[in-house]
Amino acid sequence: DFNILRLFILMPDLLIASFFTVSILSSHGIVRRTPDDFLLELATSGRNEMLEIIETVKKEAIRRSGISINNRKMLKSSQLPKLAKFIAS
């Protein structure tokens, strides 16, 4: 769901890894990844959709702050450096 992705971009600390240990997750067949790795995987399979989401988030950030920001800087400040690099390429 793309609304969930918007939340991850706006609030990367939403998922605190220490709440979900590797052993607990693996017992359910789930691999723990960072938000950056998760979003990067989604971006590689749906670049245009991810760009749309990032633009929506950027517009909201500009509206709230009144300060213009580029995508890469916004993503890096949101602790999403891998996604920022992928989008910039």
QUISUL-V343406 format. One record per residue. N is the residue number from 1. PHI is phi as a letter, one per 30 degrees, with the letter a starting at -180 (NA if undefined). PSI is psi in whole degrees, -180 to 180 (none if undefined). OMEGA is omega in whole degrees, 0 to 359 (none if undefined). Layout:
n = {N | N}
phi = {PHI | PHI}
psi = {PSI | PSI}
omega = {OMEGA | OMEGA}
This chain:
n = {1 | 2 | 3 | 4 | 5 | 6 | 7 | 8 | 9 | 10 | 11 | 12 | 13 | 14 | 15 | 16 | 17 | 18 | 19 | 20 | 21 | 22 | 23 | 24 | 25 | 26 | 27 | 28 | 29 | 30 | 31 | 32 | 33 | 34 | 35 | 36 | 37 | 38 | 39 | 40 | 41 | 42 | 43 | 44 | 45 | 46 | 47 | 48 | 49 | 50 | 51 | 52 | 53 | 54 | 55 | 56 | 57 | 58 | 59 | 60 | 61 | 62 | 63 | 64 | 65 | 66 | 67 | 68 | 69 | 70 | 71 | 72 | 73 | 74 | 75 | 76 | 77 | 78 | 79 | 80 | 81 | 82 | 83 | 84 | 85 | 86 | 87 | 88 | 89}
phi = {NA | d | d | d | d | e | d | d | d | d | b | d | d | e | c | c | e | d | d | b | d | e | d | d | d | d | d | c | i | c | c | d | b | d | e | d | d | d | d | d | d | d | d | d | c | a | e | d | d | d | d | d | d | d | d | d | d | d | d | d | d | d | d | d | c | i | c | d | b | c | e | d | d | d | d | d | d | c | i | b | d | d | d | e | d | d | d | d | d}
psi = {129 | -21 | -35 | -41 | -41 | -41 | -42 | -40 | -42 | -35 | 78 | -21 | 4 | -40 | 106 | 114 | -32 | -18 | -24 | 93 | 156 | -41 | -40 | -47 | -44 | -28 | -17 | 10 | 26 | 135 | 128 | 130 | 160 | 158 | -37 | -46 | -41 | -48 | -34 | -42 | -43 | -39 | -36 | -27 | -14 | 66 | -47 | -41 | -42 | -40 | -39 | -44 | -45 | -41 | -39 | -45 | -42 | -44 | -41 | -40 | -42 | -41 | -43 | -40 | -26 | 8 | 130 | 143 | 146 | 162 | -47 | -45 | -41 | -46 | -41 | -40 | -19 | 13 | 40 | 60 | -36 | -42 | -41 | -44 | -42 | -45 | -36 | -21 | none}
omega = {185 | 175 | 176 | 179 | 178 | 178 | 180 | 181 | 181 | 184 | 184 | 179 | 181 | 178 | 179 | 187 | 183 | 177 | 185 | 182 | 180 | 183 | 178 | 181 | 183 | 178 | 177 | 179 | 182 | 177 | 180 | 177 | 176 | 175 | 180 | 179 | 179 | 181 | 176 | 178 | 178 | 181 | 181 | 179 | 180 | 185 | 182 | 178 | 180 | 178 | 177 | 180 | 180 | 178 | 178 | 179 | 180 | 179 | 179 | 178 | 178 | 179 | 182 | 186 | 184 | 182 | 178 | 181 | 177 | 185 | 184 | 181 | 179 | 182 | 179 | 179 | 176 | 179 | 177 | 185 | 180 | 177 | 179 | 180 | 180 | 182 | 181 | 183 | none}
